[in-house]
Amino acid sequence: MSSTTITRGNSHETFYIQPSLTPVSVAANTTAVQTFSIPGLQTTDIVTVIGYNGSQIAGIVIAEADCLAANVLSIQFGNLTGSGVVPTAGVYTIAITRLEGPAPVTAV
């Protein structure tokens, strides 16, 4: 714990967005990164895709989400089935955590 009352490396704010996304097909038994334009997203944001607001196609999982370029959301969809599948298009709920400063290297 810090010896001062100044917050260091903690979340400045967390907010939720619900963009409408239209993913494309993911080949059988693989993962694929797909990108979507999200104005205001920053490369220092911590992105968590909570999920699709409805029923997702069986066998589709969200493996990772990032903002590697300003205003661009990258989602890695995983396809656990034996054939190509298109993840469901529609509204996804996404949590964005914006840090106050650089993240600490350790939790000490």
N, C-alpha and C positions, 0 to 999 in steps of 0.2 A: 504494500500500500504506500502511496506517496506520502511524504512527510509534510506536504502543503495542502491547502484546500483547492488548489488549481487543478482542474481536470486535465489529464494528459492522455492523449491517445484514445479517448472514448468516443462513442457515437455522439455526433453533434445533432443528428436528426435521423429518424426513420420514417419513411412514408411509403404509401402503397399506390400503385398505378394499375390500371386495368385496360391495357391496349388490346385491340383486336389484331390477332396475328394469323397469318396464313402460311403454315409450314408446307414444305414440299416432301416428296417421298424419301424415306430412309430405307436403304437396302437391307435385306434379311441378315439377321445376326450381326449387326454392326452398329456403330454410332456415326452421327453426322452433325457437324456444326452448321447452324443456319443463322443468318443475321437479319435484324429488323431495325428500322429507323425509329429511334425514340428520342425526340428533341429534349435537350437538357440533361441527358445522361452523361456522367463524367467517368473518366477512366479510373478514378480513385474510389468510385462507388462500389460497395459490396452488394451484389445482386443475388436475390434468392427468388426463384420462380416457385411460388406456392402451388400453382397448378392451373389447369383449365377449369373454367366455371361450367361444368357439365360432365358428361361422360367421355373420357378419353378412350381411344382405340385400345383394346386389350393388347398387351405386349409392348406398348410404347412407354418409355420412362424418360424423365428429364435427368440427365447425368450431371450437367454443370451449366452455369450461367455466368457471364462476365460482361464487362464493358471494356474492350480492348482498344477501342477508338471512340473519340467523343461522339455522342449522339447515336451510337450503334450498340444494340443489344445482341450478344451472341449466346445462343442456346444450343447445347449439345443434346440432341435427341437420341435415345437408344432404342433399337428395335430388337426385341427378344424373340421374334417369330421367325418362321422359316421362309417368309416371303416378304417382298417389299410392301411397306405400309406408309400411308400418309397420316401424320398426326392430325388430330382434329383441329380445324380452323375455328377461330372465335375468340372470345374474351378470356385472357389469362390474367391471373392475379400475381403481381410481382412486388416484392418488398425491396426497397432501396434503402440501404444504410449509408449515410454520409458521415465520414469521420471528421472530427474537429482538427486533426493534424495527422501526422504519420502514425501508422499502427505500431504499437510496441513490438519488439522482437520476441519478448517473453512475457509471461503473465506475472513475473516477479516484481 
